[in-house]
Amino acid sequence: MENINRFSSRVENYIKYRPHYPQAVIDSLVHEYGFQPHSVVADIGSGTGIFSELLLDNGFTVLGVEPNNAMRTASVNLLGSKPGFKAVAGSAAETNLADNSVDFIVCAQAFHWFKDTAVKREFKRILRAGGKVVVLWNERQVETRFEQKYDALIQQHAADVDSVNHALIDYDSLRAFFAPKVCIFNSFDNQQEFDYEGLLGRLLSSSYMPNYGEAGYAALVDDVKELFDSFQEDGKIKLRYKVNTYVTSV
């Protein structure tokens, strides 16, 4: 499956169940890296607009660049009425944005899809002098017994998780990619709380998991129910994350 279309059938679950980002991430960008109200931010690979919404709520102008039609349409439906938002049909290597048109570039839960030299050239073209690039991911934690069992379930049922695993991109690889520019790392706590339906929906929002009607879906549902029943407390389960951010320039 082409990467551009991997999420077309998962938009609803993506909107409902993907993790958002804590306000502390924005506070850091404002206080440490010069983000200001009305700064123009290109959200590359903006998807359904999860991080775009947080940027808009903090007063930034956001250009949400997204190649997938279904996800881009969802972002317009969710954010189109908010001042300062514009959805743009484009990719990381061909954003369709003007030269020197943005103050900052952000890539939230997306950079692992498009890390190549053409992207670096495109970022340099659209970024104004002194602008920064912010790459960030919600990194799911695998420390508690439940977290380890949940991770094992993903490995058991996922079709090609290793080929799209953003955890394979670490500080050293990003520093090498953006060299000779400095890449600064920071981390923030985040978590989600789910009932059984939410936990299943969170899994189904991932492009590598069996979807409704596909081979392996029934077995996935059975295993998720067993896992949830084994670890739930008061009908809820928690997924913990580290929001890892990398700030650099091009």
N, C-alpha and C positions, 0 to 999 in steps of 0.2 A: 504494500500500500504506500502511495506517495505520502510524504510527511504532511503536505499541504492539506490533505483530505482526511487525516487520521481521526480528527475529532468531530467530523460532520454529523455523525450519528450519536454523539455523546453530549451535545450542547446543553440539554436540560439538566442532566446530572452534573455537568461541569459548573453550571450556574449555582445549583443548589448546594453542592457538597465540596467543592474545592476550597482549600483554606484561603483566607484573606491575609492581611498583613497588619501588624500592630502599628499604632500611631507613632511609637518610638522610632520606627524606621524613618518616617518623614521628619520627625524632630531632629534626628541626626543629620539628615541631608540639608536641612535649613541651617542648623547651628554650625555645622562643620564644613559644608561644601558649597555654600552660597546659593542654595535654592531660595527664591524669593517669590512672594505673591505676584502672579501674572507672568512668571517665567514660562517660556514656551518649552514644553517637554514632549519629545517624541517617545511614545511607548511602543517599542518595536516587538511584534509578536503579541499584541495586546489582547488577543483572544476575545473573551466575552466582556472584558473591561474591568476585571477584578482590581488590578492595581491602578488603572486609570481612574476609577471611582474615588479611591483614596486621595489621589493627586488632585482631582477636581474639588473634593470636599475641603482641601487645604488651599484653594485659591489659585491653582496653577492652570494654565492653558494647556490642553492635552491634544496631541495628534496621535490617534490610535491607529498604528499601521498594522494591518492584519491581512494575510493572503486568503484565509479560509472564509468563503462567503457566508456560511451559516453562522460562524462565530462572530464575524464582523457585523452581520445583521442583528444578532443578539445584543451586541454592545450598543448599537444605535437604539434598539428598543429600550434598553435599560438606562442609557446615559444621554440619549439625544436631546432630552429636555433640559439638561444641565448646561448652564453657561460655560463656554470655553472648551467644549468637546467637539472634535471633528474626527470621524472615522475615515481612514484612507485605505484604499485597496492597494496593497503593495507588500513587498517582502523585505527582509533585512538587507539583501544585496541590491534591491531596486525599490527604494521606499516611495518613489514618486513625490518626494519633498524637494523644495527648492534648495539651491546652494546656500549655505550659511544661514539657515532659517530657524534653527532651534538652539536653545540655551543648554539643554541637557538631553541625554538619551538614557532611557531606562529599558532594561530587558528583564521582566519578571517571569520566572519559571519558563523561559523560552530560549536562552542563549545556546543550550545544548542542541537545538535544532539547526542552527545556522552558523556555527563557528568556522569561518574560512576567511581567506585574505580579501575576497571581494567585499565581504561585509565590513571589514576594517576600512577599506577605501571609501565605501559608501558613508560610513559614520563620519569619517574625516570631511567628506564633502558637505554634509548637511549641518555639521556642528559649527557654531560660531566660535570665535577666538575665546579661549579661556574656559570653554564648556567642558563638562564632565560626562563620562559614561558610567552608569550604575547597573551592574549585573547582580541579580539576586534570585535566591531560591528558598522556598520552604523545604528544608531537609528533614524528612521524617526520622525520628529517633528510634533506635533499635537497642534498647538497654533493658527494659523490664521484661518479665516473662511473657506478658501479653504482646508487647512490641515485637519480640523475637518470633512468637508464633504467627503473628500477623504478617511479618516479613516472609516467613517460610511459606505461608499460604499464597502470597503473591508469586514467589518463585515457583511454586508447584503449578499454578494455574496460568501464569502469564505466557504469552506466545513469544515475545521477543524483548523482554524487559531489559536485557543487557545492552541491546543496541540503542536504546533511548534513555538510558539511565543517566540523569544529570549528575548523580553522585560521582560519576567517573571524571567529571570536570572539577578540578580542585584549584587551590590557590596557585600552585606551581604552574599548572597548565595555563591559567589565565594570565599570570605574570609573564610567561613566555610569549603568549599570543600578543599582548599589548606592549611588549618591550620595544624600545627602552623606557617607556613611560612607567611610572610607579603605580602599583596596584595596592590599594589599602583595604584590608579586611576588617569586618565587624560582624557581630552576631547578636541576635535578639531572640528571646523566648516567645513561643507561640503555641497554641493548642486548639483542638476542636473537641467537642463533646457530642456523641451520637447515640441515638437509639439504634435498634437493629436495622431498620429501614435506611437510616442515614449512613451506617457503616457499609452496607451493601452499595448504596448509591455512591459513596466515596470511591469504592473500588471500581465501579462501573464507569466512573468519570475518566479513568485511565485508559489510554488507547490500546494498551497491550493486554487488557483483560477480556475474557469472553463476554460478549454483549448479549442482550436479549435475543433469543432464537438461534444463537450460534452454538456450535459444538462446544461442549464443556461448560455451558452456562448453568445447567441444572446441578452439576457436581459442585460448581463454585458456590451456588446458593446454599446447598446443604452444608458445606464446610464453613461458610461464614456464619450460618446459624449456630452450628456447634461451637465455634470459637466465641461468638458473642455470649452464648448461654454460659460458657465456662468462666468468663472473666467479667461479665457485667456487674455493676453495683447500682442498685436502685434503678435498673432498666437503662443504664447509660454506660458508655465506654469512652475513654479519652485517647486521642492521638496527639502526641507531643511533637513539636518541631523546633528546630533552630532556623531562624531566618538569617541566612548567611548573605552578606552584602559585600560586593567588591567594587570599589570606586577607582576609576582611572581616567585617562584621556587618550586621545589618538593623535 
